[in-house]
Amino acid sequence: MSYLKFDKNLLINLDQSLQKEMLRTNQAGAYHCTSLVGCNTRKQHGLLVIPIKEMGNRPHVMLSTLDETVIQHGAPFNLGIHRYQGGVYSPNGHKYAREFDCESVPRMTYRVGGVILTKEKIFISRENRILIRYTLVEAHSPTTLRFKPFLAFRESNSLCIANDAINRNIEPCNNGVASKLYDGFPTLYMQFSHKPTWVNDPNWYNGIEYVKDLERGVPYCEDLWVPGYFEVPIHKGESIIFSAGISEINPRNLKKMYTAEIDSRTPRTSFFNCLKNSAKQFYIKDGDDMYVISGFPWGTILARNTFMALPGLTLAIDHRDDYESIMRTASRDLLNYLHTGSTETRINGIDLPDIPLWAMWAVQQYAKNIGMERARELYTDFVAETINCIINGAHPNLKVMPDTGLVTTNGVETPVSWMNSNHNGRPIIPRSGYLVEFNALWYNALMFAVALTEGNEAMTLQRQAWLDLAEKMKPCFVDMFLNDSGYLFDYVDGNYASPEVRPNMAVAIGLDYSPLDRRQRKKVLDVVTRELLTPKGLRTLSPKSYGYRPFYLGSPEEREQALHQGPARPWLMGFYAEAYLKIFGLSGVSYIDRMLIGFEDEMSEGCIASLSQLYDGNPPFRGRGAVSHATNVAEVLRTVRLIKRFNN
């Protein structure tokens, strides 16, 4: 039995099936995302969504969906489904759905009377092309398939309104047609492995609603252009492949291309394999450069998420080459910023003050997984340059205080940490001054740099200076952050020490080098376990706090206010697990293993085979935000790998 399989009873129940989404990407920034039954519930959903370089590499929905109709004896049975104004669903193709299986590729099985039809979708790696294979498993009379493309040609966060500016011309191409609705967009080629008949039947389909956007209190209604439809006869046992891409292809190559892509896939037959597939979906290759996208369907390439997620997305699944490629790109752009102040890079937020600190942590994970010798060979210069840039004040918003060795930052006007929710550009949580995870990461970076350069005679003086600085800051960290209740202040700004119980202290106790001793870390861990731990990661704020808002619901402003005031984040589980195992050793393995069950349950919820951006802080801990999030997938994978290492 497949690890991810959904039957008729769930599929025909829209209350259940519309809550489940599926995602496929091509490792070049393009994606396909929709609900399990193919009804788009977000404006970012689409059959082919691609980044357009000339438009800032922002994702654009080219082909929103493709409605299929089975025709027998002149009678049409439409397998599509859309939600229109007033909550009306039409057509109701989900009633023909019998099974959805997602082991190797997403495969939907439909039954219409005596007809059994399967539909399988696959993205071509690093090419803006999606293939759909239709196979007629059973039929007792001549059958024709009709395909109706719904075109959008718009940025993924906007909506299309019926207009007269569109280019209505349809150009023939090999076994298909080509369309380009607006100037500046690439041409969309829609082709088949079998020669179809094209029927011009241009119409706007008005008032299509996206229910998830309606729930989120953002614009949710649009019009889509349908220029006509294809018809292709199909025989029992026969397969037809549809291609949608921005370049024309030889239809004879479609079968070979489809087979080659399937052979390269890792079957989703386990929790680990699901996360492994999800991890690879965040890779983006752009020429010689390689990046990590923060999430789908509205993520971007972010510096913090890149370094935080990099070890889990690559090393935890034995993709060392991908780690080195992504780090090569990210470290180059980070050093360029530190030396020149330039933010001219595809990586957003390279100028944030904690980016160098997370970069050092990411290199440290490489050394732990691959070996210190290889890390010395590749990253000694990068680590040394970065550490010295911080010490010498190269970063305008990360200052080393000479009397304590601690680092300080200004986060009063704009958010500077991962807790970056804001209202009118100003931080909702004004974390400023001495931030607990910044300083824990800084101490860890210094000590790692000392270990990395051990035996390097040319760096003896630098190494000793780093060690002296770390030794100076260690007692200062304890004096500043450790309070009488046994946990760590979240930040200290002037005379104010934030007493709120937040998960940033978990980073401080989960690092390899911590300023705290074992007894102190144990006390902090107890508080984190008691007040922040959930089956979906750590809460962003203790329920005992006055401002606790566990549910990420309501208008955009209400959700922004709640973002870091209670909802749980799975990525924090990586640091919690490391802290727990450092304190309890082998006896803590079974406990952490049990905690992973909460994440395995998510493989069949939300975006199947992935993890959402955040989860409500209270039961039933429903997934919210982006449907697939890089740091969450990465750190849960790293935790799984950590458990395996202990068991071995």
Secondary structure, 3 states (H helix, E strand, C coil): CCCCEEEHHHHCCHHHHCCCEEEEECCCCCEEEEECCCCCCCCCCEEEEEEEHHHCCEEEEEEEEEEEEEEECCEEEECCEEEECCCEEEEEHHHHEEEEECCCCCEEEEEECCEEEEEEEEECCCCCEEEEEEEEEECCCCEEEEEEEEEEEEECCCCCCCCCCCCCCEEEECCEEEECCCCCCCCEEEEECCCCEEEEEEEEEEEEECHHHHHHCCCCEEEEEEEEEEEEEECCCCEEEEEEECCCCCHHHHHHHHHHHHHCCCCCCCHHHHHHHHHHCCEEEECCEEEECCEECCCCCEHHHHHHHHHHHHHHHCCHHHHHHHHHHHHHHHHHHHHHCCCCCCCECCCCCCHHHHHHHHHHHHHHHHCHHHHHHHHHHHHHHHHHHHHCCCCCCCEECCCCCCEEECCCCCCCCCCCCEECCEECCCCCEEEHHHHHHHHHHHHHHHHHCCCCHHHHHHHHHHHHHHHHHHHHHHHHHECCCCCECCEEECCEECCCCCCHHHHHHHCCCCCCCHHHHHHHHHHHHHHCEECCEEECCCCCCCCCCCCCCCCHHHHHHHCCCCCEECCHHHHHHHHHHHHHHHHHHHHHHHHCHHHHHHHHCCECCCCCCEECCCCCCCEECCCEEHHHHHHHHHHHHHHHHHHC
